[in-house]
Amino acid sequence: MIPEFPTATERELKIYEHLSQVDSTHPGQSLIRELYDSFDLQGSAGKHHCLVLQSMHMTLLEMVRLNPRPFDLPLLKLTLKRLLLALDFLHNEAGIIHTDLKTDNLMLTLEDDTMLADFAKAEAKDPSPRKQVDRSRTIYRSRRFRRPLKGNSYGLPILCDFGEARIGKTQESGPFVQPHIYRAPEIIFEMPWGSAVDIWNVECLVTKTIAALFPWSCIRRLRLSRFGTSLKASTCLETYSILKAPTTLSNI
């Protein structure tokens, strides 16, 4: 059972436990980041859950920042196909809704095997900076992988991060899921929602970041929020601005 107010790690672990029980040959199953193991650490602040996940290279967000131009058409098609396959498996085979689709949560696989060895050598030669907190734990600064030696070794996109995912075809968990400006209308208006909210996120993901466009709903919400307009009101205003007023019976 998932606790009433779970942490992201607790929720993600339960999602992976659920996925491990799904008997499927769907190709999208292999396009989800693997969980290898999990363990708990006991500290002064209580129990801390840890997940051992498949090693990955960089996020799509980092890739976009390295090359701010829009993805070319073959790369866009490849990314979108893999994402939709992963979602089709989650929605139709596993009964899971991701709810947090963004470029931070699409990561590239580690195709250059020498990167792990070089990472270990670099850590041994020049250990990462660290600090000790109250003699109870040591916090280490994260070390990044070097870039692949070959241009074709950057890897392929994999769907990651299930800390906000939900199990079940229909949810009524309120408005606090999905990134704020990417939030689907049914979530904003606190209506029952399902896997369609992920498809709404795909549209925002593709048009805003991968294709270097900004969906009209996102930019308008940002502008309206600066004037203190509520998310519900801004959604109504943006819809009206596109569709205009509905035709009344008297006008027919």
N, C-alpha and C positions, 0 to 999 in steps of 0.2 A: 504493500500500500504506500502511496505517496502521502507524506504528511500534509496537514491542512495548509501550512505555510512553508513549503519546501524551499531550500536554497537551489540555485541553478545547478549545482553539482548533484544534489540529491535527485532532482528531476531528470537530469541527463542520465544518471546511472539507472534509474527505473526505465527510461526509454530504451536504453541498450539491453536491459534484461528482457524487456518486452520483445525487442527485435530478435534476440537470440532464440526465441520460441516460435518465430515465424518460419514455417516450412515453405520455401518459395524458390523458384528458379528464375525469377524476374531479373533481367539484366541490370535494372536500376539498383539492385541490392549491393552490387559491387562498387557503386558510385557514392557510397556513404563511408565516412571515416570510421575505421575499425577501432574498437575498444579491446585492448589486450588484457588488461587486469585493473583491479582497483584495490585500495587499501585505506586504512584510517590512521591518522596520526593524532595522538592525544597530547594536548598542550594546556597551558594555563587558561586559555580562552575556551577550552572544551575540545570536542572531537572535530577533526578536520578531514573531510573526505577527499581522496586523491584518485585521479583516473590516469591510467597509463594508455595513451592513445597512439595511433599510427603516426609516425614521424612525417611531417609535411614541410614544404619549402617556404612559400610565402602566400599571403592572401591575395585575392584578386584586387583588393584595394591598393595594396603595395605595388602590384604590377601596374595598375593604372597610373599611380603616381610616378613610377619610373618612366612611363611612356604615356603622357597625357592625351595623346591623340585617340580618336575612337578606334575600337577594334575593327580590323578588316573583316570583310564578310565571312570568309572561311572560319576564322577564329570565333566570330560571333555565333555562327551556326553550331560549331562544335560545343561551345560553352552552353548555349541554350538547350541543345539536344541532351547533353549529359545532365543538366539540371532538371529538365522535364522528365527524363527517365527516372531519376532519383525520386522526384516527387510522385510520379505515377506509382512506384513501388510503395512509398510511404502511405499514400492516400488509399490505394485500392487493395494492397496486399497486407499492409501492417496496421491500417487504421490510425495513422499518426498524422497530425498537422504540425508543421515545423514552426510557423508563426514569426520567424525572425530572419527572413531571407534578406541578405545584404552582402556586399562584396567582402566584408570582414569574415563572413561565414562560408565563403567559397575559397578553398585553399588548393594549391598546386602540389601534386604528388612529388616525391623525392625520387627522381630518375637517375641522378648521378651518384653512384654508390660511394665515390671517393669523398663526397661532401661530409658524410658521417665520420669517416676516419680523420679527415682534416679538422673537423670540429673538435674531436677528442684530443688531437695533438695540440691544437691551439689552446684548449683549456688547461692541458698539462703544462704547457710552456708559459702561459700567461693567464693565471687563474682569474676568474671574473671577480670584480669588486663585491664585497659583502659587508654586512653589518650584523652584530649580535644584539638581540632585543631582550632585555631583562634576563639574560643568561638562559632563556627558555627556548629560543630558536634563533636560527641564522637565516637572514634573507640575502639571497644572491641576485645580482643583476643578471638579466637575461642576456645570452649571447646569440647573435644572429648567425645563420649559415652564410657562408660565402656564396657568391653567384655561381651558377653552373659554368663549367669550362666551355661547353658547346651551347650554341644558341638553341638547339633542338632538345636540350635536356632540362628545360624549365618545368616539365611535368604537365599533367592534365588536371582540370578542376574537379574537386571532390566536395560534396556537401558536408559541412561540419556544424558543430555546436547545437546540441539539442537541449540546452538549458531552459528554453522557453517552450519546448514542444508539448503538445497535448495528445493524449490517447483517447480516441472516440470520434465518431463521425460528426457529432453535433456538440457544440460547447456553449455554455452560458456563463463564462467566467468573468464577465464585465469588460470594461473598455481598456484595461491596462495590459494589452499584448500588442505586438508589432512596433517597429520604430514609429515615432510620433507622426512624422510627415508622410509616411507610407501607409498609414492605417486605413484599412478597408472601411467602407461606409457602415456595414452591419455591425462592426465593432464599435465605431464611433457612437452609433445610436443605441448601443447596448442591446442589440437584438441577438437571437441565437445565430451562431455562425459555424461554418465548417471549412472544408479544405479549399473552398473557393478563395479564401483570404490569402492563401499562398500564391494563387495565380495572380491576384491583384499585385502582390509584392513582386512577382516576376516581371510584370509590365513596368513597374517603377524601377526595378533593378536594371533592366535592359535599356530603357529610354534615358534614364538619368545618368548612369555611370558608364555602362559598357558602350553605348552608342553616343555618349557625350551630349545627351539632351536632358532637359528637365521636364518631367510630366507636369502638365498645367496644374493639376491638383496640388502638387508639392510646393511649387513656387508661390501659388496664391495663398496657401495656408501659412507659409512663412511670412508673407507680407501682412496678412490679416492678424496673425498672432502678435505682431509688433504693436498693434493698436489695441491689444487687449481683447480681441474678438475670440469667443470660445470656439473650440474645435467643431462642435455641432453646428454653430452658426456659420462658421467659415465654410463648412462643407455644403450647407444649403446655398450660401451666396455663390460659391464657385459653380455649383450645378446650375443655378439659375442663370449665371452669366454665359454658360455654354448652351443650355437648352432653351432659355428664355421662359416666359410664363406659359403654363399649360393652357391649351385652348378650352374655353368653357362651352357648355352646351348652347348658350345663347349666341355664341359666335359661329356656330356651325350652320 
